[in-house]
Structure formats: structure tokens, C-alpha cells
Amino acid sequence: MRCNNCGWINPDGVQKCEKCNASFRKCLNGHYFQGDTCPYCKNKTITIGRASDNDFIINNPYVSKHHCKIEYVGELKCNLVDLESVNGTFVNGIRVNGSCFLEPFDTVTVGNVNVPWMHYFSFADDSIDDRMPLAGYIEPPR
């Protein structure tokens, strides 16, 4: 991997440039890169729903076949789009009408399942894994 600072070609997986000692960051998908956005993950979209053609499949009766999608739009920002789901998509307990931007560590609930959405994007923070819960069942919103 080429260093943006000095141009040196480093072996994959190094955390610092072997020539100039510039740091590489690790995204949540395991890629090492320099800068604010992982070039391997940018412009990524994930789809969420019950159907097998989704990126994140939730086999749950409260989840629509194609429930919602989350688009990485750059600058550590994501846009969530509800795909006219029956039971709704919620961010921090509030139902999404159409679409909304997500902030890091927002809780996205699809049907009655919390979705670990940040695990799919290249936010360059090694501590995110420790703070972001894995998917789990929750009681349906009332």
C-alpha cells in the first residue's frame, strides 16, 4: 500500500509507513488506509430486510422483505432510507419518515431488531467495535 506522505510502497496490513513512519488507520472492515475515508469502502450502501438478496438479512415477522437501506455519503456520514416498510424504521426510538442522516452510535431499529449498522462502514475508529452493540431483539415499539 502506497504511503500518501512519502510515496513508499508498504506491505499490506502495516500500521505505519516503513520509510516515514506516517500512520495508517484501520476501518471496521479491516482495511488499512490514510486520510478520513477508507477508499475500499466509500460510497457503500447496505440493504436491510427479510429477503435473501439483502446485505443484512433479518428473519423476523416485523421486518419487511426490503425494509431499509443505509448509504455512506462521505465525511463519516450515512443516510438511512426507509423503503416504505410496514412496521417502520426507527432511529433512537423515533420513526423515520422517508430518510434521515445518521450520527455515529445512533440506534437503528428495524421492526423490533437493533441493527449494528456502523460495523458495515469505514469509520476509522478502532474503539467503535467496543461501543457498538451487536444485533439483538428488542420489544416492539408501542
MDTraj code that builds the backbone (N, CA, C; nanometers):
import mdtraj as md
import numpy as np

residues = "MET ARG CYS ASN ASN CYS GLY TRP ILE ASN PRO ASP GLY VAL GLN LYS CYS GLU LYS CYS ASN ALA SER PHE ARG LYS CYS LEU ASN GLY HIS TYR PHE GLN GLY ASP THR CYS PRO TYR CYS LYS ASN LYS THR ILE THR ILE GLY ARG ALA SER ASP ASN ASP PHE ILE ILE ASN ASN PRO TYR VAL SER LYS HIS HIS CYS LYS ILE GLU TYR VAL GLY GLU LEU LYS CYS ASN LEU VAL ASP LEU GLU SER VAL ASN GLY THR PHE VAL ASN GLY ILE ARG VAL ASN GLY SER CYS PHE LEU GLU PRO PHE ASP THR VAL THR VAL GLY ASN VAL ASN VAL PRO TRP MET HIS TYR PHE SER PHE ALA ASP ASP SER ILE ASP ASP ARG MET PRO LEU ALA GLY TYR ILE GLU PRO PRO ARG".split()
xyz = np.array([
    [0.0845, -0.1160, 0.0000],
    [0.0000, 0.0000, 0.0000],
    [0.0901, 0.1237, 0.0000],
    [0.0568, 0.2156, -0.0874],
    [0.1412, 0.3343, -0.1057],
    [0.1101, 0.4394, 0.0010],
    [0.2152, 0.4949, 0.0602],
    [0.2025, 0.5994, 0.1602],
    [0.1698, 0.7321, 0.0902],
    [0.0663, 0.8012, 0.1395],
    [0.0295, 0.9314, 0.0831],
    [0.1332, 1.0383, 0.1149],
    [0.2094, 1.0188, 0.2214],
    [0.3060, 1.1174, 0.2674],
    [0.4356, 1.1148, 0.1851],
    [0.4947, 0.9948, 0.1672],
    [0.6257, 0.9869, 0.1024],
    [0.6263, 0.9036, -0.0269],
    [0.5173, 0.8323, -0.0547],
    [0.5100, 0.7523, -0.1761],
    [0.5660, 0.6114, -0.1631],
    [0.6212, 0.5776, -0.0475],
    [0.6792, 0.4449, -0.0256],
    [0.5699, 0.3381, -0.0349],
    [0.6021, 0.2262, -0.0998],
    [0.5073, 0.1154, -0.1089],
    [0.5337, 0.0200, 0.0076],
    [0.4360, 0.0083, 0.0945],
    [0.4450, -0.0739, 0.2152],
    [0.3710, -0.2055, 0.1953],
    [0.4086, -0.3084, 0.2708],
    [0.3306, -0.4320, 0.2658],
    [0.1905, -0.4085, 0.3219],
    [0.0925, -0.4852, 0.2760],
    [-0.0439, -0.4721, 0.3266],
    [-0.0486, -0.5017, 0.4759],
    [-0.1334, -0.4274, 0.5471],
    [-0.1568, -0.4539, 0.6879],
    [-0.0663, -0.3816, 0.7859],
    [0.0284, -0.2997, 0.7365],
    [0.1147, -0.2273, 0.8298],
    [0.0386, -0.1088, 0.8895],
    [0.0729, -0.0719, 1.0117],
    [0.0056, 0.0395, 1.0777],
    [0.0808, 0.1716, 1.0616],
    [0.2096, 0.1635, 1.0235],
    [0.2908, 0.2837, 0.9989],
    [0.3769, 0.2607, 0.8759],
    [0.4020, 0.3682, 0.8012],
    [0.4886, 0.3605, 0.6836],
    [0.6297, 0.3214, 0.7276],
    [0.6891, 0.2262, 0.6575],
    [0.8228, 0.1793, 0.6926],
    [0.9305, 0.2842, 0.6670],
    [0.9019, 0.3811, 0.5783],
    [1.0028, 0.4817, 0.5451],
    [0.9878, 0.6092, 0.6284],
    [0.8662, 0.6666, 0.6338],
    [0.8499, 0.7970, 0.7003],
    [0.7732, 0.7886, 0.8324],
    [0.7252, 0.6710, 0.8681],
    [0.6547, 0.6473, 0.9942],
    [0.5162, 0.7114, 1.0006],
    [0.4592, 0.7523, 0.8857],
    [0.3228, 0.8062, 0.8842],
    [0.2246, 0.6941, 0.9190],
    [0.1203, 0.7289, 0.9935],
    [0.0243, 0.6288, 1.0408],
    [-0.0788, 0.5918, 0.9342],
    [-0.1192, 0.4669, 0.9379],
    [-0.2327, 0.4177, 0.8612],
    [-0.3449, 0.3917, 0.9599],
    [-0.4698, 0.4102, 0.9174],
    [-0.5853, 0.3842, 1.0023],
    [-0.6488, 0.2531, 0.9584],
    [-0.7217, 0.1902, 1.0481],
    [-0.7907, 0.0650, 1.0172],
    [-0.9405, 0.0889, 1.0223],
    [-1.0098, 0.0573, 0.9119],
    [-1.1548, 0.0723, 0.9106],
    [-1.2183, -0.0507, 0.9751],
    [-1.3493, -0.0449, 0.9946],
    [-1.4197, -0.1556, 1.0596],
    [-1.4235, -0.2810, 0.9745],
    [-1.3925, -0.2690, 0.8470],
    [-1.3876, -0.3868, 0.7597],
    [-1.2471, -0.4450, 0.7514],
    [-1.1528, -0.3887, 0.8272],
    [-1.0186, -0.4446, 0.8354],
    [-0.9171, -0.3883, 0.7377],
    [-0.9537, -0.2860, 0.6583],
    [-0.8609, -0.2255, 0.5633],
    [-0.7757, -0.1190, 0.6324],
    [-0.6485, -0.1108, 0.5955],
    [-0.5620, -0.0027, 0.6443],
    [-0.5553, 0.1050, 0.5370],
    [-0.5618, 0.2321, 0.5782],
    [-0.5630, 0.3429, 0.4826],
    [-0.5145, 0.4695, 0.5510],
    [-0.4924, 0.5740, 0.4724],
    [-0.4581, 0.7068, 0.5242],
    [-0.5678, 0.8031, 0.4832],
    [-0.5915, 0.9051, 0.5642],
    [-0.6965, 1.0018, 0.5351],
    [-0.8202, 0.9747, 0.6191],
    [-0.9324, 1.0399, 0.5821],
    [-1.0556, 1.0293, 0.6605],
    [-1.1479, 0.9171, 0.6166],
    [-1.1358, 0.8714, 0.4921],
    [-1.2285, 0.7732, 0.4385],
    [-1.1545, 0.6578, 0.3749],
    [-1.1929, 0.5367, 0.4097],
    [-1.1316, 0.4181, 0.3509],
    [-1.1678, 0.4104, 0.2023],
    [-1.0690, 0.4074, 0.1122],
    [-1.1001, 0.4040, -0.0309],
    [-1.1652, 0.2727, -0.0747],
    [-1.1506, 0.1685, 0.0048],
    [-1.2099, 0.0397, -0.0306],
    [-1.3574, 0.0333, 0.0056],
    [-1.4024, 0.1180, 0.0962],
    [-1.5391, 0.1103, 0.1477],
    [-1.6263, 0.2296, 0.1115],
    [-1.5697, 0.3391, 0.0627],
    [-1.6502, 0.4591, 0.0394],
    [-1.7589, 0.4326, -0.0647],
    [-1.8636, 0.5114, -0.0580],
    [-1.9790, 0.5006, -0.1471],
    [-2.0481, 0.3648, -0.1362],
    [-2.0451, 0.3082, -0.0178],
    [-2.1059, 0.1782, 0.0045],
    [-2.2500, 0.1964, 0.0518],
    [-2.3360, 0.1068, 0.0084],
    [-2.4746, 0.1034, 0.0529],
    [-2.5049, -0.0364, 0.1026],
    [-2.5736, -0.0465, 0.2172],
    [-2.6198, -0.1771, 0.2632],
    [-2.7721, -0.1770, 0.2641],
    [-2.8288, -0.2908, 0.2295],
    [-2.9731, -0.3081, 0.2334],
    [-3.0068, -0.4006, 0.3495],
    [-3.1220, -0.3760, 0.4104],
    [-3.1643, -0.4497, 0.5285],
    [-3.3072, -0.4976, 0.5072],
    [-3.3314, -0.6249, 0.5354],
    [-3.4664, -0.6782, 0.5234],
    [-3.4701, -0.8288, 0.5382],
    [-3.5887, -0.8871, 0.5153],
    [-3.6087, -1.0312, 0.5296],
    [-3.5635, -1.1104, 0.4082],
    [-3.5654, -1.0509, 0.2896],
    [-3.5331, -1.1226, 0.1654],
    [-3.3847, -1.1585, 0.1589],
    [-3.3550, -1.2670, 0.0890],
    [-3.2173, -1.3186, 0.0832],
    [-3.1228, -1.2317, 0.0015],
    [-3.1741, -1.1356, -0.0765],
    [-3.0863, -1.0504, -0.1569],
    [-3.0387, -0.9259, -0.0809],
    [-3.0716, -0.9136, 0.0478],
    [-3.0243, -0.8019, 0.1300],
    [-2.8839, -0.8300, 0.1814],
    [-2.8121, -0.7222, 0.2151],
    [-2.6793, -0.7367, 0.2764],
    [-2.6906, -0.7823, 0.4212],
    [-2.7911, -0.7315, 0.4918],
    [-2.8150, -0.7680, 0.6317],
    [-2.9543, -0.8294, 0.6365],
    [-2.9609, -0.9615, 0.6526],
    [-3.0873, -1.0347, 0.6470],
    [-3.1375, -1.0576, 0.7889],
    [-3.2634, -1.0187, 0.8121],
    [-3.3262, -1.0376, 0.9427],
    [-3.4507, -1.1225, 0.9223],
    [-3.4476, -1.2444, 0.9688],
    [-3.5609, -1.3353, 0.9571],
    [-3.6542, -1.3111, 1.0758],
    [-3.7443, -1.2152, 1.0589],
    [-3.8309, -1.1717, 1.1670],
    [-3.9616, -1.1213, 1.1060],
    [-4.0774, -1.1605, 1.1608],
    [-4.2049, -1.1192, 1.1008],
    [-4.2306, -0.9687, 1.1044],
    [-4.1623, -0.8940, 1.1907],
    [-4.1793, -0.7486, 1.1966],
    [-4.0968, -0.6749, 1.0908],
    [-4.0146, -0.7489, 1.0158],
    [-3.9244, -0.6893, 0.9177],
    [-3.9774, -0.7146, 0.7772],
    [-3.9832, -0.6089, 0.6956],
    [-4.0283, -0.6216, 0.5566],
    [-3.9210, -0.6887, 0.4714],
    [-3.9605, -0.7396, 0.3538],
    [-3.8636, -0.8064, 0.2649],
    [-3.7494, -0.7127, 0.2295],
    [-3.7805, -0.5902, 0.1954],
    [-3.6805, -0.4863, 0.1683],
    [-3.7180, -0.3674, 0.2563],
    [-3.6648, -0.3672, 0.3762],
    [-3.7096, -0.2770, 0.4816],
    [-3.6487, -0.1371, 0.4704],
    [-3.5168, -0.1298, 0.4604],
    [-3.4493, -0.0003, 0.4522],
    [-3.3109, -0.0181, 0.3921],
    [-3.2464, 0.0933, 0.3648],
    [-3.1069, 0.0904, 0.3200],
    [-3.0319, 0.2032, 0.3887],
    [-2.9014, 0.1815, 0.4032],
    [-2.8142, 0.2835, 0.4616],
    [-2.7025, 0.3100, 0.3620],
    [-2.6885, 0.4373, 0.3237],
    [-2.5900, 0.4779, 0.2231],
    [-2.4799, 0.5591, 0.2902],
    [-2.3546, 0.5202, 0.2642],
    [-2.2424, 0.6003, 0.3111],
    [-2.2249, 0.7146, 0.2126],
    [-2.2362, 0.8387, 0.2607],
    [-2.2308, 0.9535, 0.1705],
    [-2.1013, 1.0331, 0.1847],
    [-2.0076, 0.9859, 0.2682],
    [-1.8794, 1.0524, 0.2836],
    [-1.8738, 1.1387, 0.4076],
    [-1.7514, 1.1806, 0.4429],
    [-1.7293, 1.2658, 0.5602],
    [-1.7898, 1.2046, 0.6862],
    [-1.7777, 1.0725, 0.6995],
    [-1.8291, 0.9987, 0.8143],
    [-1.9783, 1.0182, 0.8346],
    [-2.0533, 1.0324, 0.7245],
    [-2.1985, 1.0494, 0.7318],
    [-2.2679, 0.9383, 0.6533],
    [-2.3794, 0.8934, 0.7075],
    [-2.4625, 0.7937, 0.6411],
    [-2.6055, 0.8445, 0.6342],
    [-2.6771, 0.8027, 0.5295],
    [-2.8167, 0.8373, 0.5104],
    [-2.8984, 0.7095, 0.5185],
    [-2.9976, 0.7069, 0.6068],
    [-3.0876, 0.5929, 0.6186],
    [-3.2145, 0.6224, 0.5411],
    [-3.2583, 0.5272, 0.4582],
    [-3.3804, 0.5424, 0.3794],
    [-3.4743, 0.4279, 0.4133],
    [-3.5932, 0.4603, 0.4668],
    [-3.6957, 0.3584, 0.4898],
    [-3.7606, 0.3286, 0.3545],
    [-3.7696, 0.2006, 0.3204],
    [-3.8225, 0.1601, 0.1897],
    [-3.9710, 0.1266, 0.1992],
    [-4.0470, 0.2180, 0.2615],
    [-4.1917, 0.2039, 0.2803],
    [-4.2258, 0.0742, 0.3532],
    [-4.1488, 0.0470, 0.4584],
    [-4.1713, -0.0739, 0.5388],
    [-4.3038, -0.0627, 0.6142],
    [-4.3626, -0.1770, 0.6451],
    [-4.4906, -0.1801, 0.7149],
    [-4.4756, -0.1380, 0.8606],
    [-4.3784, -0.1947, 0.9297],
    [-4.3637, -0.1692, 1.0732],
    [-4.2663, -0.0568, 1.1070],
    [-4.2064, 0.0032, 1.0070],
    [-4.1247, 0.1212, 1.0285],
    [-3.9795, 0.0947, 1.0633],
    [-3.8999, 0.1987, 1.0416],
    [-3.7590, 0.2026, 1.0787],
    [-3.7456, 0.3158, 1.1797],
    [-3.6724, 0.2898, 1.2888],
    [-3.6606, 0.3868, 1.3966],
    [-3.5146, 0.4217, 1.4204],
    [-3.4885, 0.5492, 1.4489],
    [-3.3556, 0.5940, 1.4883],
    [-3.3703, 0.6556, 1.6266],
    [-3.3009, 0.5960, 1.7213],
    [-3.3087, 0.6397, 1.8611],
    [-3.4537, 0.6456, 1.9102],
    [-3.5350, 0.5482, 1.8647],
    [-3.6741, 0.5374, 1.9090],
    [-3.7731, 0.6221, 1.8330],
    [-3.7278, 0.7014, 1.7367],
    [-3.8168, 0.7892, 1.6597],
    [-3.8335, 0.7317, 1.5192],
    [-3.9593, 0.7177, 1.4757],
    [-3.9867, 0.6612, 1.3437],
    [-3.9350, 0.7523, 1.2330],
    [-3.8716, 0.6912, 1.1330],
    [-3.8166, 0.7648, 1.0193],
    [-3.9244, 0.7743, 0.9116],
    [-3.9531, 0.8953, 0.8680],
    [-4.0446, 0.9172, 0.7558],
    [-3.9620, 0.9526, 0.6339],
    [-3.9416, 0.8561, 0.5455],
    [-3.8602, 0.8799, 0.4267],
    [-3.7146, 0.8482, 0.4532],
    [-3.6372, 0.9517, 0.4909],
    [-3.4945, 0.9293, 0.5147],
    [-3.4439, 1.0256, 0.6214],
    [-3.3257, 0.9941, 0.6733],
    [-3.2604, 1.0832, 0.7692],
    [-3.1111, 1.0514, 0.7710],
    [-3.0320, 1.1478, 0.8159],
    [-2.8890, 1.1253, 0.8336],
    [-2.8665, 1.0578, 0.9683],
    [-2.7663, 0.9707, 0.9726],
    [-2.7297, 0.9021, 1.0957],
    [-2.6043, 0.9643, 1.1548],
    [-2.6020, 0.9733, 1.2850],
    [-2.4841, 1.0155, 1.3588],
    [-2.4181, 0.8895, 1.4142],
    [-2.2851, 0.8910, 1.4332],
    [-2.2214, 0.7748, 1.4944],
    [-2.2906, 0.7371, 1.6255],
    [-2.3112, 0.6095, 1.6435],
    [-2.3715, 0.5497, 1.7627],
    [-2.5216, 0.5703, 1.7736],
    [-2.5882, 0.6233, 1.6678],
    [-2.7341, 0.6219, 1.6675],
    [-2.7811, 0.4768, 1.6697],
    [-2.8923, 0.4517, 1.7367],
    [-2.9509, 0.3176, 1.7402],
    [-3.0536, 0.3076, 1.6296],
    [-3.0303, 0.2161, 1.5349],
    [-3.1233, 0.1911, 1.4254],
    [-3.2007, 0.0641, 1.4583],
    [-3.3342, 0.0760, 1.4596],
    [-3.4204, -0.0373, 1.4902],
    [-3.5073, -0.0662, 1.3685],
    [-3.5025, -0.1900, 1.3236],
    [-3.5784, -0.2360, 1.2070],
    [-3.6780, -0.3389, 1.2582],
    [-3.8086, -0.3071, 1.2461],
    [-3.9080, -0.3945, 1.3066],
    [-3.8890, -0.3893, 1.4567],
    [-3.8342, -0.4970, 1.5138],
    [-3.8017, -0.4968, 1.6565],
    [-3.6596, -0.5478, 1.6816],
    [-3.5696, -0.5180, 1.5871],
    [-3.4305, -0.5628, 1.5957],
    [-3.3379, -0.4421, 1.5838],
    [-3.2460, -0.4284, 1.6787],
    [-3.1422, -0.3251, 1.6681],
    [-3.0371, -0.3724, 1.5689],
    [-2.9995, -0.2865, 1.4760],
    [-2.9058, -0.3210, 1.3688],
    [-2.7696, -0.2575, 1.3976],
    [-2.6617, -0.3370, 1.3991],
    [-2.5270, -0.2827, 1.4226],
    [-2.4703, -0.2198, 1.2957],
    [-2.5329, -0.1142, 1.2474],
    [-2.5038, -0.0564, 1.1161],
    [-2.3616, -0.0052, 1.1019],
    [-2.3004, 0.0447, 1.2085],
    [-2.1663, 0.1028, 1.1957],
    [-2.0606, -0.0017, 1.1611],
    [-2.0884, -0.1289, 1.1899],
    [-1.9928, -0.2347, 1.1578],
    [-1.9730, -0.2507, 1.0067],
    [-2.0639, -0.1970, 0.9265],
    [-2.0571, -0.2140, 0.7817],
    [-1.9863, -0.0995, 0.7101],
    [-1.9486, 0.0040, 0.7826],
    [-1.8888, 0.1208, 0.7200],
    [-1.7503, 0.1468, 0.7756],
    [-1.6754, 0.2326, 0.7071],
    [-1.5329, 0.2506, 0.7351],
    [-1.5047, 0.3682, 0.8274],
    [-1.5771, 0.3768, 0.9379],
    [-1.5444, 0.4796, 1.0347],
    [-1.4131, 0.4419, 1.0994],
    [-1.3153, 0.5275, 1.0887],
    [-1.1782, 0.4955, 1.1294],
    [-1.1603, 0.5156, 1.2785],
    [-1.2158, 0.4273, 1.3553],
    [-1.2048, 0.4366, 1.4998],
    [-1.2031, 0.2952, 1.5548],
    [-1.0873, 0.2498, 1.5992],
    [-1.0737, 0.1132, 1.6477],
    [-1.1611, 0.0860, 1.7691],
    [-1.2039, 0.1896, 1.8413],
    [-1.2824, 0.1672, 1.9619],
    [-1.4308, 0.1517, 1.9334],
    [-1.4746, 0.1735, 1.8091],
    [-1.6169, 0.1623, 1.7776],
    [-1.6683, 0.0220, 1.8073],
    [-1.5900, -0.0807, 1.7755],
    [-1.6344, -0.2178, 1.7984],
    [-1.6730, -0.2415, 1.9438],
    [-1.6050, -0.1771, 2.0376],
    [-1.6333, -0.1965, 2.1787],
    [-1.7609, -0.1241, 2.2226],
    [-1.7974, -0.0171, 2.1525],
    [-1.9117, 0.0630, 2.1956],
    [-2.0392, 0.0339, 2.1185],
    [-2.0303, -0.0292, 2.0011],
    [-2.1475, -0.0539, 1.9185],
    [-2.2027, -0.1917, 1.9477],
    [-2.3287, -0.2022, 1.9945],
    [-2.3841, -0.3336, 2.0258],
    [-2.4067, -0.4165, 1.9004],
    [-2.4028, -0.5468, 1.9172],
    [-2.4361, -0.6367, 1.8083],
    [-2.5876, -0.6400, 1.7939],
    [-2.6368, -0.6968, 1.6831],
    [-2.7802, -0.7048, 1.6594],
    [-2.8467, -0.7792, 1.7738],
    [-2.9645, -0.7363, 1.8082],
    [-3.0355, -0.8052, 1.9148],
    [-3.1830, -0.7739, 1.9119],
    [-3.2618, -0.8650, 1.9658],
    [-3.4068, -0.8499, 1.9722],
    [-3.4416, -0.7462, 2.0782],
    [-3.5403, -0.6632, 2.0480],
    [-3.5944, -0.5711, 2.1464],
    [-3.7466, -0.5812, 2.1414],
    [-3.8118, -0.5307, 2.2405],
    [-3.9571, -0.5292, 2.2407],
    [-4.0074, -0.4358, 2.1302],
    [-4.1188, -0.4716, 2.0633],
    [-4.1721, -0.3841, 1.9576],
    [-4.2072, -0.2463, 2.0118],
    [-4.1872, -0.1403, 1.9294],
    [-4.2264, -0.0055, 1.9725],
    [-4.3769, 0.0012, 1.9940],
    [-4.4182, 0.0791, 2.0904],
    [-4.5634, 0.0918, 2.1182],
    [-4.6138, 0.2263, 2.0755],
])
top = md.Topology()
chain = top.add_chain()
for i, resn in enumerate(residues, 1):
    res = top.add_residue(resn, chain, resSeq=i)
    for name in ("N", "CA", "C"):
        top.add_atom(name, md.element.get_by_symbol(name[0]), res)
traj = md.Trajectory(xyz[None], top)
